Each structure stands twice: as structure tokens, then as C-alpha cells.
């Protein structure tokens, strides 16, 4: 499936859209990390939770759990939230 990558993670992928596979968000992230070592740790913490600044969208709907099921036809977008002060 196609995965859209946010600008801050382009140092890993060198492209804004990449192919990855998995039946859950967790499996998808493992496949991304296999292809682009280190990218998973930037979006998932040591307790396997989504980092607070990352947002995951599947078919334009935000998901909050890495066990969320995926199908090959899904589109996945990773978004890095911006903050300031």
C-alpha cells in the first residue's frame, strides 16, 4: 500500500510516498523500518505507543491504535504535528 511520509521524516525515505505492507499499523511500521532503518522509532516510543506529535490517518480517518487493521487498498498518511510557543 502507499504511505505518505511527512517532511521531517524524508531524511529516511528520500520520497514523500513509499510502498509498505502489513495487516496492522504495527506491521506496516515494521515493514517501513525494514526498508528505512530508524524510521519506526521516530513515530513509536519504547512502549509501542504512538508518539504524541505523530498522527496516523487511514483512508482520511485518524486512527489512535497501532493494532488498527489495514487492507492492501488502504491509504496511510503519517503526519507530524507542529507545536510552538
TASUL-V383549 format. One line per field, one symbol per residue. ss: DSSP state (A for helix, B for strand, O for the rest). psi: psi as a letter, one per 20 degrees, with the letter a starting at -180 (. if undefined). Layout:
BEGIN
ss->???
psi->???
END
This chain:
BEGIN
ss->OBBBOOAAAAAAAOOOBBBOOOOBAAAAAAAAAAAOOOAAAAABOOOOOBOOOBBBBBOOBBBOOOOOBOOOOOOBBBBBOOOOO
psi->rppppqgijihghjqhprprrqirgghghhgghghmpihghiipaijkqpqhiqqppoljppqjpijpqqrhiqpppppoqqrr.
END
